[in-house]
Amino acid sequence: MKLLRLVLLFSIPAVAQLDVKPSPAAVAESLWQQFEAVAWGSAYLDWQRGHASLACRQFPQGGHPMLPDELWSYRCEFSPQPLAAEWLFYALTLNDPITPRLETFQARVGGVPASGLEELRQDLIRRLSSRYGASQDVDPRRTLLHESGSLFWRNAQHWRSGELEIYLYLVEVRGVVSHLELKARRRPLLDARDEFEKLQDLDLTQAAEYGTPLDSELAKQLGAAFPKLPALLEASQPDPDQNALRLTLMELLQAGKTAPPERRSILLLAADRVAGRLDAPRQSPQWEQQRTQLAAYGLHFEWDELGGGWTYDHDLLWRVWQDYPGTAWGEQAFLVLESHGWDTRVGCQAGSDQFRQVIQNGERFLQQHPRGRHRPEILLNVAQAYETWWSLSRANGHDDYVEPANYQAGAEPARQKAIQLYQQLFQTAPGSPQAAHARQQLPRLKLGIDTLQRRFFCIYD
C-alpha cells in the first residue's frame, strides 16, 4: 500500500497537467515511507514476486565497478519525478541455497529548487536522528570516503547504528546543487566492504609490485651485504634515489658473476627488483651509456609511450625461473611471472589473453609442486585466470575491449574450474587471505552472475 500511495502521489496525470508539484514535506513523507518499508535481508526472488511492477535487472549493466557494493546481483528501481528509489540485492554468503538479499536502499530527489531540497534535507535529518541518534557531519573534501561520487557531496550527514549505515547529502554539479540522495546499507554488505579493503591492503594480486613479502625477505637476506637495498625496495619510497639504484644494481650483478649457484639466484632476483625501479629521461646520453652497460649483463629496457618512462623487461626474473626452478627463489620468480601474466614486455606484446598462459603454467606448477610454499598464491592466480576467461565471455556491449564471442568456447568449464580452485583454497589454506578473497568471489560465480574479473586480460590503450 505504501508503494501504491507513492505512485499515486507522483504519477497522477491531472497533477502533471496542472503543473502542481508536491511540497518538500510531501516528498519527505513519501521517501520516509519507502525507507521504513524496506524489508532488509529479503531474498530477491521472494521480494521481486511481491513487487512485480518494478523494473529489475541482473548485473552487469555497463561500466567497470570494483567495490563490493557496486557489484550487486540484482537491482530494482522506481523512477517517477521528483522521487526515484532503488533496491539492490547482493550474494554475500555461501550458505545453501546461495541467495541474493536486499542490502542497499537508495533514493534520489531531483527537479526541486535548492531551497526545497534544503527543507527536505532538514526534514529527513530530524526523522533519521529521532530514529538513529545524532548524525555525524561528513566533508568528503577533507576526509577520504570510499564512496562513488562522494567528492560532489555537500552537507553530508552520516548515521551508523545497529544493522544500518545511512548517508544523506546534496549533490553539487558545476557549482549548483542539483539533487538530494539518501543511501542506506545493511551490515552484511558493510562487513563485505571492510573485508574487501583489508584484502586490498594485503595486495594479494600484486606480487609484481614493490614492498611485498618478497622484497622484505630479500632485504632481510641481503641487507648486511648491500646496506642500501632495503630502502630501495620499499613501497613507501615512490621515487627512490636513482644513483643509489644504479650503484646497488651493479654491485648485485658483479656479485652474481662469481657467487655459487645457490646464492646467485637470490642475487639475480634482487637485481631484477632493483632494475625494475630505474627511471630516466627518454633522451639522455648518460642513460644510453648505462643501457649499453646493462645490456652486457642481459638487461633490456623499452620506452613505454603510455607510461611516459622506461620499462625493464625483467630478463633476470626469467633467468632465475629458467635456471633455478627447483629452488625457493626460483619458485618466487615463478610467482612474480604469474602476477605479470607471463608478459613482462611493454604493450601486451604477448597478446591480451594472459589468462591462457597463467592457466597452462600454473596448473603444471601445482601438479609438480603439491606442497609448494606458495601454493595458495598460485591457486588464487589460476582461479582468477579461469574466472577472467568466463567473465570475458559475459562481456556486454559497454566493454570496448572485449569481443565475448571469442571466449565462449570453454567458458562454462572455466567457471566450474574457478569454483573448484577457490574451494581448494578453503580446504588447503582455510585461514589464508587467499581463501578470504575466494569467499567474496564464489557466491556470484556459483550463481553465474558476472564478476567482471579482468586481472589476466591485458589492455594497452
N, C-alpha and C positions, 0 to 999 in steps of 0.2 A: 504493500500500500504506500509506503514512503517513496518508493521509486515512481509509482504512478502519480503521486502528488507533485513530484519534481517535474515529470513530463508535462503535466497539465500547466504548471506554473510558467514554463519557458517555451511551450510549443503550441499554445492555442492560437490559431490563425488570426482571430479577431484582435488579439492583443498586438500582434505584429502589424496588422493593418492600421491600428490606431496609434502605432508608434509609442505605446505605453511601456516603459521599461520598468522592471521590478526594482524596488528600492534596495539599497545596500543591506538593510535589516532583513528583507525578504530573502535575498541571496544568501546571507549568513545563516539564516534559519534552514534553508534548503541544504546548504553544504553541511551544516551540523547534523541534520537528519541522516544524510548519506554516511557521514563519518560514524555516527552512533550505530548505524545499521550494519557496519562491516562485520561479516562473520569470519573473524580471524581464524586461520588454520583450516578453513573448509577445503575439502578435496575438490579439485577442479571439475570433474565430471558431474558430481552432485550439485555443485554451485551453479554450473552452467545450465543444467536442466531447469533450475529454478529461475534463471534469468535468460531465457531463450531469445528474448527480443534484443539483447545486447549484441553488438558486433565483437566477436572474439577471433583471435588469430594465434597460430602457433609460431614460435620463434623459428628462424630469424626473419626479420623484415628489413634487411639492408644495414649498412654501417658495420663497424668492427668493434663492438663493445668488449671490454675486458673485465671490468669489475663485476663481482658476483651478482650484485643487484641489477645489473643491466643484462645479465644472461638469464632472463626469465624463460619459462617454458610456454606459458600462455598469457595472453594479455586481452582483457575485455574492456570496452570503453563505451561511454555515453557522452555525446558531444553537442548538446544544444547550446545556444548562447543565452546568457553570458557564462554559464557554468558548464564545465566539462569534467568528467571523472573517469578514472581508470583503476582497474583491479588487476594486480599482477600475481601470477602463480609460479612457484619455483619447486623443483625437485631437489631436495637438500639432504635426504637421508636414504639409506639402503634398506630400510625396513620394508619387508614384503607385505603387500604389493607396493612397489615404488609409486609414490603418489605426489603429483604437483599440488601444492597447497597455497592458499591465499596468504601472502606475506607482505604485500605492499598495497596501500591505497593512496592515490594522489589525485588532487583536484586543482583546477585552474579556472580563474575568473578573469575574463578579458572584456574589452568593449565597454569599460566603465571609466568615467573620469578619475583622475588621480585622487581627488578629494573623496570620491565614493569608495575607492579602493582602500584608502586610509581608514575611513569609517568602518568598512568591512573588516579590515585587519584588527582594529581595536576591539570590535565585537567578538571576533574569534579568539583573541588573546584572553578576554575575560572568561569566555566559556572554557577554553583549554586550561587556563590557570586554576579555575574553580575545580576542574576535574583532576588535574595532574600536578598542582602546585605551581609555584612561581617559575617563570621561564628564565632562560639564560640568554642574554644578548649575544649575538654572533656577528662578527665582521670578517667575512672571508678574505678581505683585502689585507687583513693583519694576521689572521690565523688560517693556516692551510687546512682546507676541508677536502676530503676525498669524495667530492660530490660533483657530478657533471654540471657544468654551467654556473657553479657557485660564485665565480668572480663577478657575475652580473646580479647577485642577490643584494638587496638593500633592506634595512630594517628587519633583519632576520632574527627570529626567536626560536629557541630550542627547548624541548622538553624530553626528558628520558625518565620513565617511571614504569616499574613493573615489567610488563611484556612489550612495551612500545617505546619507540623513539619517534619524535614528531618535529618537523621543521615547518615554520610558517614565515613567508617572506614575500617581498615585492621584487619584481624583475625589471631591471632597467636596460633599455635598448637605445643606443645612441644618445645617452643622456636623458632619456624620457622614461618614466615609469610606465610600463605597458600592461602589466597584469599582476595578479597575485597567485601564489601557489601554496598548497599545503601538501606535505609529503609525510606519510606515516609508514613505519616498518615494524614488523614483529621480531621478537628476539631470535628465533632460529636464523633469520636472514642476517641479523646483526652479528651473531656468532660466526656465520659463514664469512662475512666481510672481515672480521677480526682475524680469522684463520688464514684468509687469503693474504692479508697484509703481512702476517708473520712469515708465510711461505715466500712472499716476495723478498722480504729482508734476508732470507737464507740463500737467495739466488740459486735455487736448486737446478735451474737450467742454464746457469751461466758459468760453467767450468772454463769457458774460453776467456772470461773477463779477469780482472785483477782483484787482489785482496781475498782470494779464495783459500780454502784449506790447503790446496796445493802450494800456493805462494807462501803460506805460513810455514809449511813443512820444509820447503826449500830454504827459507830464511833461517830456520832452526838448524838445519843440517850444514849450511854453508856460511852462516853469518860470521863465524870466527875467522874463516879464511878470506872472506870478502865482506868487510865491515859495512860497505855502502849498500849491499844487496837488499837487506830487509826494508829499508825506506823506499827503495826504488820499486818494490813490488806491492806496496800498499795502495789500496783503492782510494785512501784518503789523500793521496798525492796525485791530483788530476793532471798536473803539469810538472813531472819530475825533472830534475836537473839533467839537461841533455848531455853536458860534458861528463857528468858522473855516469850516466848510462853508457856512453861510448867507452869510457875507460874501463868500467866494470865488465862490459861485454868482451872487450879484447882480453882482459885478464882471464875470464872464463874460457874463452876459445883457446888461448895459449895453454891453460892448464889442461884442457881436454885433449890436446895433442899428445901429451906424454903420460896421462893418467892411465891406470889399469882399467880394463873394461867395466868392472863393477862400479867404479867411480865415474867413468867417462859418461855414463848415461845420465847421471844426475847433473853433471856439469853442463852437458849439452841441453838438457831440459831447462836449466836455469838460464842459460844463454838465450834460448829461444824466447823465454818470458821477457827478458830484458830487451831483446831486439824488437819485440812487438810494441815497445813504448817509444821507440826512436821516432823523431819527427824532424822535419827540415823544410825550408822554402823549396818551391818547385824548381827554381833556377838558382843553383848555388855551386860555384866551382869547388868549394870545400866539401860539400855533400857528395858531389860527383866523385871526388877522390876517395872519400870514405866508402861510397858504394862499391867502387872498384876493389878497394881493400877487402871489404866484407865478402864480395863475390868470390874471392880466392878461398874463403872458408865455406863456400857453398850457400851463402845467404843472399837472397834476391828481394828487391823491393819494386813495387809498381805504384804509379801515380793513380790515386783514387779521385776521379773527377767530382763525384758527388760529395765525397767526404772532404775534399779540398786538402788532401795530405798524402804522404807516402805510406803505403801499406806493405808490411812484411809478409812474405809468402809462407812463413813458418816451415822453411826447409828442414831445420833442425828437429822440429817436432816429428815430421815424417821419418826422419833418420832414426830417432830414438825408438819409434814404434817398429820400424823395419829391422833394425839391427839388434834390439834388446827386448823382443816381445815377451820373453819369459821372466822378466824382472819386474819389480814393483814399479820402477819408473817407466818401464815400457807400458805397463797397464795404465799408469797415469796419462801417458801420451795418447793411448787409445781413447780414454775418456774425453780428453780435450778435443781430439779429432772428431769424435761423435758429436760433441757440442757444436763444432764448426759445420756439421753436416757433411763431413768429408770433402769440403771445398774451402781451401784457405787462400784462394786467389781472389782478386777484385772482380766484382761484377757478375757473380753467379756463373763463372766460366764453365763449371761442370753441369750447368743446367738448373732449372728451377726445382726439379723434383728430388731434393736432397733426401727425402724420406726413404727412397728406394735403397740407397747405399747404407743409410743408418740401419735399416732392417736387415739387409744382407750381412753386413759386417757384425752388427750387434748380435744377431742370432747365432752366428758362428762362434763368436766370443763366449756367449753364455753356455753353449754346448761344450766348449773346450775348457772353460774355467767355471765349473759348477759351484765352487766355493771361493770365487774371486772376492777380493776385499771390496771392490766397487760394484758388486753385483746389483745392489738396489739402484744406484745411479744409472747403470746400463739398462736395467729392466725398465726404468722410467723413460729413458731415451727411446727405446724400441717401442714401448707402448704409445708414446706420443707420436712416433713416426707412423704407426698404423692408424692412429687417431687422425693425423694430418691427412692421410690418404682418404679415409672415409669422409672427413669434413669437406675436402675439396670436391668430392662427388656430390655434395649437397649445396654447393655454392649457387647463389641465385644471380639474377641479372644486375644486382647492385655491385658485384665484385668485378672490377675491370681487368683483373689479372688472371682470372681462373676461367677455364672452359670446362665445366663439370663433366661434359661427355667424355673427356679424356681420362676420367678417373672412375668411371662406372664399373669397368671390369675389375672384379676382385674387391669392390668397395665393402660389400656386406661381410665377406670373410675378414676383411681388415678390421671392421668394427668389432667382430667377435674376438679377434686376436687381441685387440687393445683391451677389451674387457678381461680376457684371460690373464694377460700380463699384469694388469692392475690388481687383479685378485691375487696373483702370486706375491705381489708386494705385501698384501695383508698377511699371507701365510709365512713368508720368509723374513720379513722385516716389519712386524706389526706396529712397532712404536716409532718407526722412522718418519722423517718429514716427507720422504717419497710416498709412503703409504698414506699420509695425510693429504697429499696432493691427489693421489688416486681416489681417495674418498670424495673429493669435490667433483671429480670428473665422471665417476661411474654412474650416478643416478641418471644423468641426461643421456649418457651413452646407452644405457640399458633401455631407456625409453625410445631411443632412436631420434632424439632431438639434437640438432646440430650444436656442437661445442665451439665452433669457429677456431679449431686448433690449426695454427699455421706455423708452428715452430720450425718445421723442416720443409718449408716451402720458400725458396729464395726469390726475392724481388729486388731488382736493382733499377731504380727509376727516379 
